[in-house]
Amino acid sequence: MMQLPDARGRFGAFGGRYVPETLIPALDELAREYEKARRDPKFKAEMDSYLRQYVGRPTPLYYAERLTKKLGGARIYLKREDLCHTGAHKINNTIGQALLTCRMGKKRVIAETGAGQHGVAVATVAALFGLRCEVYMGTEDMERQALNVFRMRLLGTTVTAVHAGSRTLKDAISEAMRDWTTNVRTTHYILGSVLGAHPYPMMIRDFQSVIGRETRKQILQAEGRLPDYLVACVGGGSNSIGMFTAFLKDKKVKMVGVEAGGLGIESGKHAARFATGSVGVLHGTMTYLLQDDDGQIQLTHSVSAGLDYAAVGPEHAFYKERERISYTYATDEEAMAAFDLLCRTEGLMPALEPSHAVAHVMKLAPKLKRSQVIVINLSGRGDKDVHQVARIKGVSL
Amino acid sequence: MSRIQSTFQRLAERREKALIAYVMAGDPTLEDTEDYVLQLAQAGADVIELGVPFSDPIADGPVIQQAAERALRSGTTLKKILATVRSLRAKTQIPLVLMAYYNSIFRYGEAAFCRDAVSAGVDGLIVPDMPPEEAGTIHPLAEAAGLDVIFLLAPTSTAKRETAVARLSRGFIYYVSLTGITGAKLTDKADVEKKVREIRGYAKTPVAVGFGIATPDDARAVARIADGVIVGSALVKLIAEGGHAAVTDRLSSFTRSLKASMLSA
């Protein structure tokens, strides 16, 4: 199951390590430390203990009966990652990387954030493990996610505004990489998704794969069989790969990754890398990108900051070409409709990212039989998006 | 022997060190760049590095990032840069090295790039986000085309990596003087000296030092240690001040002072 990537960090043609020489020894150190940790029962025990006692795992697999009835087709389950401490799956990864930071004897962590969910998850573990923490965030995103900026600061983190380029996630990652290049001897970079140079895509997938392992056990218990479909949103792609990995060998389980369709593909304002993108290299990895003919990275748009990025994780690119996972997109409007539907039928307020997954299921479920089963990864809760949703609905708070 | 190799050899015979001057191609326009390059050559630069603008330059500090943004705003593309090189080649024989992020080359097509670059008159290529591990496809293509691929080493590089890069790098080896990005401040010259001596032990290829060299004094100090001195952000800053004629004068006198200072090393 876990044989990918190869020793060079390749998932087929994708992945690799396209970073400055200065960082290569740090990536080597990280890969070595991670290999050691992964074989160390003490690390596993520590990780399990934090996930259980601190994050609140296992998260429930909830049968959404009213949503199922409303859509009138397949039975729909929600994997409740929204119930994780800090409100999203992001903390599964940050706990793992914070433990590694301590093992490497580093005292400072840095991170990028778009929506602020990863930033909050990093600020949280930095407080928990007594690490100095600096989070880079584009000024555009700081405005959109002012609440999360304040949350990080309350947790003792320095939030540094990034004014360069498009002032969003892409530029925050570049700035974090520059900081890491400068302070590499004392600092660990806690990347938030299955992106970047090897070993990040592999390591973060492994930390998130707890989602799928739990889901598999839980659905077998609830239904006595595996699901027909798994559906998850794909920004960088950590929540989706985290859920899908445990099912990759189950040929009958179909998997759908849902990207941000923004204002529609024709508008050019979206983040649907698989719909119109091409292969290239960004932030250390070879994968599908939104770029122009000259290889300049294009600006993306999504109502959800967490999906608003020009590249997708290299392992997704691999499974896309293998046709093991299929990819589609949902527009801002469809995601908003799904957000409303889940609020009103289930009393669950999803983050705008997994609202994209719910939006796809609104189309998929009615076409399936009552005997079929869909699992959605509800990767985060919507509290952080309340201001954004109010703005879209034209409500001033 | 390539233009880069013969330049280093000629300088070595005279016991001189190479001044390698970096400007961003297309900042603010490619016409300006063409003039600036000729001016730099005339004022004493021995090798010219032309930056290829990229939207997400992770190895660069704000000075070069902003230069890239200006270049992209004026419609600069890799294809147009090669046309500028072709035009420059009719006027100067100074070695020209492109510094491009990997995606620019990948998108152009590695084989097509090597062919077109050499035919335009490019001598060397530096790709700051392409460590030797990722150079497997471009390296044989470049060798066959006669394009020198210049690899980088850093203060964090292990002895094993120094050996590998020393063996692979053509033209010169680019030693990054500090852990950081372009335009940062160079503080630990003793450490640079130690590392350069170490790298020299592995290869006959000349070693040039870049990052953080901003003044004639810096240039002199590094010229004592290495075979080449790379100056980038300091020149790009002069270009950013604007005014074509004024920039030409500033570039010229700054380059002269760098070279003079290096000669006194």
Interface residues (C-beta under 8 A of the other chain):
Chain A: R8 G16 R17 Y18 V19 P20 E21 T22 L23 I24 P25 A26 A164 G165 K170 D171 S174 M177 R178 T181 T182 N183 V184 R185 G280 V281 L282 H283 G284 M286 L289 Q291 D293 D294 G295 Q296 I297
Chain B: F54 S55 D56 P57 I58 A59 G61 P62 Q65 E69 L72 T77 L78 K79 Y101 Y102 N103 S104 F106 R107 Y108 P128 D129 M130 P131 E133 E134 F151 L152 L153 A154 P155 T156 S157 T158 R161 V165 V176 T179 G180 I181 A184
